[in-house]
Every structure is written in structure tokens, then in C-alpha cells.
Amino acid sequence: MGVMETDRIMQITYLTLLGGAIAVSYIVSQRGQMGKVAQQASIWGLIFVGVIAAAGMWGDIRQSITPQQSVMTGGDIVLPRQADGHFYARLDVNGQPVTFMVDTGASQIVLSAADAARVGIDTGALRYLGQASTANGVVRTALVTLDSVTLGDVTQADVRAVVNQGAMDGSLLGMTYLRNFSNIQMTADDLILTR
């Protein structure tokens, strides 16, 4: 038995004895109202069991509420459909996490100005010489080269992208990046990217 296990057993023993002492002192102070004490103890016991059950199932609950992307055996990347009906991928761009909406209608990786600044691009120094047609009309864009882009266990260097000068809620993961996958499969609940 290691030192860590011994410490943990001692902590559990101490907390158990402390809890027992508190419970006994409360019962002694409430001698005349034992029915009420039993009722309150039952309520607190149910609350305690509920908290333990919720803590044990938190991973499953969180995955149901906001499913997270995962890398499966064999390198497949599974992107679960979110509540808004879209698929999102979390990539590391220049060492910073960026969440992209997967957009097969976008031809390139498109960074919002906020995400571009967060990954170290000086958006004030960019030359917005390009144009892109969007649902909100034509917007100006600037061509950039990202030092590194990582999804799953694959990192690519010198990845071309554009920064959108217009207002965007987030960044888009377009076809120039999605072409790196040999197969893209959409199910009712997931988008599966295969290298």
C-alpha cells in the first residue's frame, strides 16, 4: 500500500468520524423530536445519494447536453451534431484552441477577426484585398499563412487561410482543409472524418 493510499484512507476515516460525531450530537440535541429527525435524515440521505449519482453520471450527462469531438481508434475524428444542427471542430491554430464550424460551402479556412487576433495575427496590419460572397453579402478578406494547424494527432505547417474583415460569430472550416481527409461521412448525429 502506497503513501497516497494510506493518506486517502486516513482522510476518509477522519471525515467519517467527524460526520458521525456531528450526527450523534445532533440526535442527542433533538431527543424529543426523533420522528422529525428521522424525516430530515431521510431527506438529506436522498439528497446525498442524488449528488453522488449525478457526479458519477456527469460525463454521460455532459456528453448528452453538449457532445464533444473525439478521436477514435484508427484516427477517425468524430464531430457530434450540436443543438443548433451544425458540426464544430476544435483545432489548435498556432498553439491556440479555436472552434470552427464545419462548412462544406466555404472554400477555405476562414478566421473571424477575433480568432485571428487570438492566434497571434496582427489584424490591423492585414491588407484586405480579397472578397468573398456570403449570405450577408460581399465581405473583404485578407490572405494569411498559419504556422501550424492541429486536429487530432495530425499537425500541418504553413496552412493558408483567410481572415474575414466582416462581422462573424466564429471561424469556418472549409473545403481546403476538409480535402485532407480521404472520407467524410455524415450520420444522423455525427460527422466522421477519416484520414
MARVOKE-811835 format. One record per atom (N, C-alpha, C, O): y, x, z. Coordinates in steps of 0.02 Angstrom, whole numbers, padded with zeros to 5 digits, always signed. Example, Ala and Ser with C-alpha at 12.3 -4.5 7.8 and 13.67 -1.06 7.14 Angstrom:
# residues 2
-00284+00660+00390 -00225+00615+00390 -00165+00660+00390 -00166+00712+00423 -00112+00642+00354 -00053+00684+00357 +00002+00645+00394 +00057+00670+00402 
END
This chain:
# residues 195
-00059+00043+00000 +00000+00000+00000 +00062+00045+00000 +00068+00089+00043 +00108+00034-00048 +00167+00075-00055 +00221+00056-00005 +00217+00005+00030 +00272+00098-00002 +00329+00087+00043 +00365+00022+00025 +00386-00015+00069 +00372+00009-00042 +00406-00052-00064 +00370-00115-00040 +00401-00163-00019 +00302-00114-00045 +00263-00172-00024 +00269-00182+00052 +00276-00239+00075 +00267-00127+00090 +00273-00132+00163 +00341-00161+00182 +00346-00204+00225 +00395-00136+00149 +00462-00163+00162 +00466-00237+00147 +00495-00275+00184 +00435-00257+00091 +00437-00327+00071 +00400-00371+00122 +00424-00425+00139 +00342-00348+00146 +00304-00385+00196 +00344-00391+00260 +00344-00444+00292 +00378-00337+00280 +00418-00338+00341 +00476-00388+00334 +00492-00424+00381 +00508-00390+00275 +00563-00437+00264 +00538-00509+00268 +00570-00552+00299 +00481-00522+00236 +00453-00590+00237 +00435-00610+00308 +00448-00666+00329 +00404-00564+00346 +00386-00578+00416 +00448-00592+00457 +00448-00640+00497 +00500-00552+00449 +00562-00562+00487 +00593-00630+00471 +00612-00667+00516 +00597-00647+00406 +00627-00711+00386 +00585-00769+00411 +00613-00821+00430 +00519-00762+00410 +00475-00816+00435 +00487-00826+00510 +00493-00883+00533 +00489-00772+00548 +00500-00778+00620 +00569-00807+00635 +00576-00849+00679 +00620-00785+00598 +00687-00811+00607 +00690-00886+00592 +00718-00925+00630 +00659-00906+00535 +00657-00977+00517 +00620-01018+00569 +00641-01073+00586 +00565-00990+00594 +00526-01025+00646 +00567-01034+00710 +00565-01087+00741 +00603-00982+00730 +00644-00986+00791 +00699-01039+00783 +00712-01077+00829 +00730-01040+00725 +00782-01091+00713 +00753-01161+00715 +00781-01206+00745 +00695-01169+00683 +00662-01235+00681 +00644-01258+00752 +00655-01316+00770 +00614-01213+00791 +00594-01231+00859 +00655-01250+00901 +00654-01299+00938 +00709-01210+00896 +00769-01226+00937 +00798-01294+00916 +00824-01330+00958 +00796-01310+00851 +00822-01375+00828 +00779-01432+00855 +00806-01483+00878 +00713-01424+00852 +00668-01476+00877 +00679-01487+00951 +00680-01545+00974 +00687-01433+00990 +00697-01440+01062 +00763-01477+01076 +00767-01518+01121 +00815-01461+01036 +00880-01494+01048 +00879-01567+01028 +00921-01606+01051 +00833-01588+00986 +00830-01657+00961 +00769-01694+00989 +00742-01738+00955 +00745-01677+01050 +00684-01705+01078 +00682-01781+01077 +00630-01810+01064 +00737-01812+01091 +00738-01885+01096 +00739-01921+01029 +00730-01981+01026 +00749-01885+00977 +00754-01916+00910 +00703-01886+00862 +00721-01867+00806 +00641-01881+00883 +00590-01848+00842 +00577-01883+00775 +00561-01850+00726 +00584-01949+00773 +00575-01985+00709 +00626-01963+00658 +00610-01951+00599 +00688-01958+00680 +00742-01936+00636 +00732-01863+00615 +00745-01846+00558 +00710-01821+00661 +00697-01750+00646 +00642-01745+00593 +00649-01705+00547 +00589-01784+00600 +00534-01782+00551 +00559-01804+00482 +00539-01775+00432 +00601-01855+00481 +00628-01879+00418 +00671-01825+00385 +00665-01812+00325 +00715-01794+00424 +00757-01741+00397 +00716-01681+00374 +00731-01651+00322 +00665-01664+00412 +00621-01608+00394 +00586-01622+00328 +00578-01578+00286 +00565-01685+00318 +00532-01703+00255 +00580-01696+00196 +00561-01671+00143 +00642-01719+00206 +00692-01714+00152 +00705-01642+00135 +00705-01623+00076 +00716-01599+00187 +00729-01528+00174 +00668-01494+00143 +00675-01450+00101 +00608-01515+00164 +00547-01487+00134 +00543-01503+00060 +00526-01459+00019 +00559-01565+00041 +00558-01584-00029 +00611-01547-00069 +00599-01526-00126 +00670-01538-00039 +00723-01500-00073 +00700-01428-00084 +00709-01400-00138 +00669-01398-00033 +00645-01330-00038 +00592-01323-00092 +00595-01277-00133 +00544-01370-00094 +00492-01368-00146 +00524-01377-00215 +00503-01345-00263 +00573-01422-00220 +00607-01432-00284 +00642-01370-00308 +00639-01353-00368 +00677-01335-00263 +00712-01273-00281 +00661-01220-00303 +00673-01186-00353 +00606-01213-00268 +00554-01165-00286 +00526-01182-00355 +00516-01137-00397 +00512-01245-00368 +00484-01266-00432 +00534-01253-00489 +00515-01229-00542 +00598-01269-00477 +00649-01257-00529 +00657-01183-00543 +00664-01163-00601 +00655-01142-00491 +00661-01069-00501 +00601-01043-00540 +00609-01000-00584 +00542-01069-00526 +00482-01047-00562 +00482-01068-00635 +00454-01034-00677 +00512-01125-00649 +00512-01150-00718 +00577-01135-00754 +00586-01159-00810 +00623-01096-00725 +00688-01085-00755 +00683-01056-00825 +00721-01076-00870 +00636-01010-00836 +00629-00980-00903 +00613-01033-00955 +00641-01033-01010 +00567-01079-00938 +00549-01133-00985 +00606-01181-00994 +00619-01204-01050 +00642-01198-00940 +00698-01245-00944 +00753-01215-00988 +00780-01249-01031 +00769-01151-00976 +00822-01118-01014 +00804-01114-01088 +00847-01124-01131 +00740-01100-01103 +00719-01096-01173 +00723-01164-01207 +00737-01168-01267 +00713-01218-01168 +00718-01285-01196 +00791-01305-01209 +00807-01337-01259 +00835-01285-01162 +00905-01303-01169 +00939-01261-01223 +00970-01288-01269 +00933-01195-01218 +00962-01151-01268 +00909-01099-01288 +00906-01045-01258 +00868-01115-01337 +00815-01069-01357 +00844-01002-01381 +00897-01001-01412 +00810-00948-01366 +00834-00881-01382 +00791-00851-01438 +00733-00867-01446 +00822-00806-01476 +00785-00772-01529 +00734-00726-01498 +00743-00701-01442 +00680-00714-01534 +00628-00669-01509 +00598-00630-01566 +00599-00651-01624 +00571-00571-01549 +00537-00529-01597 +00463-00535-01583 +00440-00519-01528 +00425-00559-01632 +00354-00572-01623 +00314-00511-01642 +00339-00464-01673 +00250-00510-01622 +00205-00457-01641 +00203-00453-01717 +00198-00504-01751 +00209-00392-01743 +00211-00384-01815 +00282-00379-01841 +00292-00367-01900 +00332-00388-01797 +00401-00378-01817 +00437-00440-01841 +00496-00435-01858 +00404-00498-01844 +00440-00559-01864 +00494-00575-01813 +00483-00567-01752 +00550-00596-01837 +00605-00617-01793 +00610-00692-01798 +00619-00720-01852 +00606-00726-01741 +00607-00799-01739 +00674-00821-01710 +00692-00803-01654 +00710-00859-01750 +00775-00886-01729 +00767-00961-01720 +00759-00997-01769 +00769-00986-01658 +00761-01058-01647 +00823-01097-01668 +00879-01072-01662 +00812-01157-01693 +00867-01202-01710 +00903-01221-01646 +00871-01240-01597 +00969-01217-01647 +01009-01233-01588 +01029-01307-01589 +01015-01342-01638 +01060-01330-01537 +01078-01401-01529 +01123-01425-01586 +01121-01485-01603 +01164-01381-01615 +01208-01402-01669 +01174-01402-01737 +01205-01417-01788 +01108-01386-01739 +01069-01388-01801 +01069-01322-01839 +01035-01317-01890 +01106-01272-01816 +01110-01208-01851 +01065-01156-01819 +01041-01165-01763 +01054-01101-01856 +01016-01044-01831 +01065-00988-01817 +01110-00974-01858 +01056-00955-01760 +01101-00899-01742 +01059-00837-01728 +01004-00842-01701 +01086-00780-01748 +01052-00716-01736 +01100-00671-01697 +01160-00668-01711 +01073-00637-01648 +01113-00590-01608 +01096-00520-01632 +01040-00497-01624 +01145-00487-01661 +01137-00419-01686 +01182-00372-01647 +01232-00393-01618 +01163-00309-01645 +01207-00258-01618 +01244-00227-01677 +01213-00200-01723 +01310-00231-01675 +01352-00204-01728 +01394-00149-01696 +01434-00161-01651 +01385-00088-01721 +01420-00030-01693 +01410-00026-01617 +01455-00006-01580 +01350-00046-01595 +01333-00042-01524 +01356-00101-01482 +01345-00102-01421 +01387-00151-01513 +01411-00210-01476 +01372-00272-01498 +01360-00281-01557 +01352-00316-01451 +01316-00377-01471 +01364-00427-01504 +01418-00441-01479 +01341-00453-01561 +01380-00503-01598 +01332-00559-01617 +01278-00546-01643 +01352-00621-01605 +01312-00678-01625 +01337-00703-01693 +01396-00717-01702 +01291-00707-01740 +01306-00729-01808 +01272-00796-01821 +01215-00807-01799 +01305-00840-01856 +01272-00900-01882 +01240-00879-01948 +01273-00850-01991 +01176-00894-01956 +01142-00879-02019 +01167-00928-02071 +01162-00989-02063 +01194-00900-02126 +01225-00942-02178 +01201-00917-02246 +01226-00868-02273 +01151-00952-02274 +01125-00932-02340 +01175-00946-02395 +01167-00923-02451 +01228-00984-02380 +01281-00996-02428 +01333-00941-02430 +01374-00939-02475 +01331-00897-02380 +01378-00840-02379 +01346-00782-02416 +01287-00766-02405 +01384-00750-02459 +01354-00695-02497 +01352-00631-02457 +01309-00588-02471 +01395-00622-02407 +01399-00560-02370 +01396-00572-02295 +01396-00629-02272 +01395-00517-02257 +01408-00521-02186 +01483-00531-02178 +01522-00492-02205 +01502-00583-02143 +01573-00599-02134 +01588-00597-02059 +01560-00636-02021 +01632-00552-02040 +01652-00547-01970 +01717-00585-01959 +01763-00581-02000 +01720-00621-01905 +01784-00650-01885 +01829-00593-01862 +01803-00539-01845 +01894-00603-01862 +01940-00551-01839 +01926-00531-01767 +01931-00472-01749 +01908-00580-01725 +01894-00565-01655 +01832-00521-01648 +01833-00473-01610 +01778-00538-01684 +01717-00497-01681 +01730-00428-01710 +01705-00378-01684 +01768-00424-01764 +01784-00359-01795 +01820-00314-01745 +01803-00255-01738 +01869-00341-01710 +01905-00302-01660 +01859-00280-01604 +01864-00224-01579 +01813-00325-01584 +01767-00309-01529 +01719-00252-01546 +01698-00215-01501 +01701-00244-01611 +01655-00190-01631 +01692-00127-01651 +01662-00080-01676 +01758-00125-01639 +01795-00064-01649 +01834-00058-01714 +01858-00004-01730 +01841-00112-01751 +01879-00110-01813 +01952-00126-01798 +01967-00176-01765 +01997-00085-01823 +02069-00096-01814 +02090-00148-01866 +02105-00131-01923 +02090-00211-01847 +02104-00265-01895 +02176-00264-01919 +02191-00290-01973 +02221-00235-01881 +02290-00230-01902 +02300-00181-01959 +02348-00187-01997 +02255-00133-01966 +02261-00082-02018 +02222-00101-02081 +02225-00065-02131 +02186-00157-02080 +02146-00177-02138 +02190-00201-02195 +02244-00228-02184 +02167-00190-02255 +02201-00216-02315 +02160-00275-02341 +02105-00266-02366 +02188-00333-02334 +02153-00395-02354 +02166-00408-02429 +02209-00447-02448 +02126-00373-02469 +02135-00376-02542 +02087-00425-02575 +02099-00446-02632 +02033-00442-02541 +01983-00487-02570 +01998-00560-02554 +02041-00575-02514 +01961-00603-02587 +01967-00675-02574 +01897-00705-02570 +01850-00682-02602 +01892-00757-02531 +01829-00794-02525 +01845-00868-02524 +01893-00890-02493 +01803-00906-02558 +01811-00979-02557 +01769-01007-02501 +01709-00993-02497 +01800-01046-02458 +01765-01076-02402 +01776-01151-02403 +01812-01177-02445 +01744-01185-02356 +01754-01257-02351 +01827-01274-02333 +01851-01329-02347 +01861-01226-02303 +01931-01236-02283 +01980-01208-02335 +02040-01205-02323 +01954-01190-02394 +01998-01162-02446 +01986-01088-02456 +01938-01060-02431 +02031-01057-02492 +02026-00986-02507 +02057-00946-02450 +02112-00960-02427 +02020-00894-02427 +02044-00851-02374 +02044-00778-02398 +02006-00761-02444 +02085-00738-02369 +02088-00668-02386 +02037-00629-02344 +02026-00645-02285 +02008-00577-02374 +01957-00537-02340 +01972-00463-02350 +02005-00443-02398 +01946-00423-02304 +01951-00350-02309 +01880-00321-02306 +01840-00340-02263 +01866-00275-02351 +01801-00243-02353 +01798-00188-02299 +01844-00149-02292 +01742-00187-02261 +01732-00136-02209 +01661-00110-02215 +01618-00141-02246 +01650-00052-02185 +01582-00024-02179 +01566-00018-02105 +01602+00015-02068 +01512-00050-02084 +01491-00049-02014 +01447+00012-02003 +01402+00025-02043 +01460+00049-01951 +01422+00110-01937 +01348+00095-01928 +01305+00130-01955 +01333+00043-01890 +01263+00025-01878 +01256-00049-01864 +01299-00081-01833 +01200-00077-01889 +01183-00147-01877 +01109-00148-01857 +01066-00123-01893 +01096-00178-01798 +01027-00180-01773 +01007-00252-01760 +01042-00291-01728 +00948-00270-01787 +00917-00335-01773 +00844-00320-01756 +00808-00290-01796 +00822-00341-01698 +00755-00325-01676 +00750-00250-01665 +00790-00221-01628 +00701-00219-01696 +00692-00147-01687 +00713-00107-01749 +00695-00049-01756 +00750-00139-01794 +00771-00106-01856 +00847-00096-01855 +00885-00143-01846 +00867-00033-01865 +00938-00016-01869 +00954+00009-01939 +00918+00050-01967 +01009-00016-01966 +01033+00006-02031 +01101+00038-02021 +01141+00016-01980 +01114+00092-02058 +01178+00126-02054 +01219+00110-02116 +01193+00093-02169 +01285+00116-02109 +01332+00106-02164 +01321+00040-02201 +01306+00039-02260 +01328-00014-02164 +01318-00081-02191 +01385-00110-02212 +01432-00111-02172 +01389-00133-02274 +01451-00163-02299 +01458-00235-02274 +01409-00272-02270 +01519-00253-02256 +01535-00320-02232 +01607-00334-02250 +01643-00291-02275 +01628-00395-02237 +01699-00412-02245 +01725-00443-02180 +01688-00473-02142 +01789-00433-02169 +01823-00465-02113 +01867-00520-02142 +01906-00509-02188 +01859-00579-02114 +01896-00637-02137 +01963-00640-02100 +01965-00638-02039 +02017-00644-02138 +02083-00648-02107 +02098-00718-02080 +02140-00726-02035 +02063-00768-02107 +02075-00837-02084 +02042-00851-02017 +02005-00809-01991 +02055-00910-01991 +02026-00930-01927 +01952-00946-01937 +01933-00983-01982 +01911-00918-01894 +01838-00930-01895 +01814-00938-01823 +01838-00903-01778 +01766-00984-01813 +01738-00992-01746 +01692-00934-01728 +01685-00917-01669 +01660-00903-01778 +01614-00848-01767 +01600-00812-01832 +01630-00828-01883 +01555-00765-01829 +01538-00725-01887 +01478-00755-01923 +01439-00793-01894 +01471-00737-01988 +01418-00765-02030 +01372-00710-02053 +01394-00655-02071 +01308-00724-02052 +01257-00678-02077 +01235-00703-02146 +01197-00751-02151 +01260-00670-02198 +01249-00693-02266 +01192-00658-02301 +01153-00621-02271 +01187-00672-02366 +01130-00652-02406 +01123-00576-02415 +01066-00552-02421 +01177-00538-02416 +01169-00466-02424 +01127-00437-02367 +01090-00388-02378 +01131-00465-02308 +01088-00442-02253 +01020-00476-02255 +00969-00443-02243 +01018-00540-02269 +00954-00576-02269 +00907-00550-02323 +00846-00559-02316 +00932-00518-02376 +00889-00490-02428 +00847-00432-02402 +00801-00410-02437 +00862-00407-02343 +00821-00353-02313 +00753-00378-02290 +00710-00338-02272 +00744-00443-02289 +00681-00472-02266 +00639-00493-02326 +00664-00519-02375 +00573-00480-02321 +00529-00497-02377 +00515-00572-02380 +00500-00598-02433 +00522-00606-02323 +00508-00677-02321 +00553-00711-02270 +00561-00686-02214 +00582-00767-02289 +00621-00808-02243 +00589-00877-02243 +00588-00911-02295 +00564-00898-02186 +00529-00962-02182 +00565-01007-02131 +00580-00986-02075 +00578-01069-02151 +00609-01117-02107 +00559-01171-02088 +00528-01202-02132 +00551-01182-02024 +00510-01237-01999 +00557-01288-01970 +00618-01281-01974 +00529-01340-01940 +00571-01392-01909 +00615-01364-01854 +00671-01387-01843 +00589-01314-01818 +00625-01289-01760 +00647-01216-01763 +00688-01194-01723 +00620-01178-01811 +00632-01106-01812 +00648-01081-01883 +00628-01111-01933 +00683-01025-01884 +00692-00985-01945 +00657-00919-01932 +00674-00884-01884 +00608-00903-01973 +00567-00843-01961 +00583-00792-02015 +00575-00804-02075 +00606-00733-01993 +00624-00679-02038 +00569-00626-02035 +00554-00601-01981 +00539-00609-02093 +00485-00560-02096 +00508-00500-02136 +00533-00507-02191 +00500-00441-02109 +00519-00379-02144 +00469-00364-02199 +00476-00315-02235 
END
